[in-house]
Amino acid sequence: MASFRRLLPLCSSLNRTSFSSPRVREGLGANVRGYSGIAPSEETISKFEEGIRRAEADLVVNDDIDKIRREFDAAKRSFLKIPEALKAMPKTNPEGIYVNRSIRLDLIQVYGFDYDFTLAHYSANLQSLIYDLAKEHMVNEFRYPEVCMSFKYDPSFPIRGLYYDKQNGCLLKLDFFGSIEPDGCFYGRRQVGEKEIEEIYGTRHIGRDQARELVGLMDFFCFSEACLIADIVQYFVDAKLEFDACYIYQDVNRAIEHVHRSGLVHRGILSDPHRYLVKNGQLLHFLRLLKEKGKKLFLLTNSPYYFVDGGMQFMLEDSTGGRDSWRELFDVVIAKANKPEFYTSERPFRCYDTEKDTLAFTKVDKFLQNKIYYHGCLKSFLQITKWNGPEVIYFGDHLFSDLRGPSKAGWRTAAIIQELESEIRMQNEDSYRFEQAKFHILQELLGRLHATVANNKRSEAYKLLMDELNEERQKARSMMKRMFNRSFGATFLTDKGQESAFAYHIHQYADVYTSKPENFLFYSPETWLHAPFDIKIMPHHVKVPSSLFKNQ
């Protein structure tokens, strides 16, 4: 093959020079006529030249495929051990503060906090409590089948940031650009394959009309909600009963809301705080540090006061020693705020009597530190406090209810994402980085292979190499996914290592994000938090370069 390749340029050159002279062409024509009686036409000559060009091109393609094959074989040998260079890569801090938009903390004078999953840390038992209370309400009040009482919450199934399709009944994990993850679509508890996804949606990309039927499950209470939706759908499918997917969502959502608004979950938590709440002395240290630095603090929550008071007393009792009340740390305490409507409505504030459990009728035109306030709106809050937007930072766990309104109002925002710590710790593991680097190598080889030849000229060698690369890539992708969640993978990343739709919303509404507010203890109140200049989307996400394998 190689000797034939060396002859091709010579043949091509002779072909071009032999027919460039009329005399030579006439002589050749005479010789040919004497042999066959037929003179070669321009078309014949052109076809001969085209054949040579095609042969040359095929040889180049074959050489490219051979080169990719050799690199693939070398990569597979390197996959047998973790490169030392990979082990030496710096680790990401699980308790770090990650910056989307730069903030000067020395300019922040006011710190605001949500309560649930922001100041309050809950154990994993809470999701089971919410799930059980909601399913009981659906059976007792909505007359769902009695068999639903046997359902159990499965902590290994849901992640935060999923979407439920009210029209088709599917739970979806979307990427940064709004496309369905190939392995991130579930109908009930059954995973939907790629072909079925295309049959349902036409394409993996969610269009504008389809997006109207999607509801985001973004806060920490969404785990029990997503699991209950999937279990109810699966029951109807197994029982071969007709149902409207929209009704399932509406009923589950109403049941979850009832559990919260009726106080069932609040009473359940306070009845056994050791089971559901996590004590947190570091939180008290952080709040006191802010007060010592002259910062103003306020609490803005949708929860009722008795629940917040009971929880804060329990979480801080070991640290305060019963000497101080947690209320002394806050300049303003607002409960039952009804976010996100709080940011857009004009509802007045009401002063709450903690002893009589009643609301006063007098107008609220100033905030007193020893008082508790209910309801209200952002407009009145700003008029009373005179706290300007850029000097205020608000901490919350719900990207839409907590942070979207403040970000539009000019406040700085901090997203509290509890699962960030565990995901960063997994990304720091050599085993994960090893699979990520493998995936990037295979992705790069696949891209080069796709570019070598047109669809109608793909040889058996090409197809065989393509299948092998795809198989190895799928193995690496599956390994990375199972390290996080067996059903949907990581919260912030897709199976391909790209950012998820949830990551997009964090980028959109959170100036900074971290796993808990007290992580700010590791930073001075005068710190400048800078957004990294070399990060495309999520600052905490370190991408392992494929070059680590090439330099072994």
Disulfide bonds with the S-S distance in Angstrom:
none
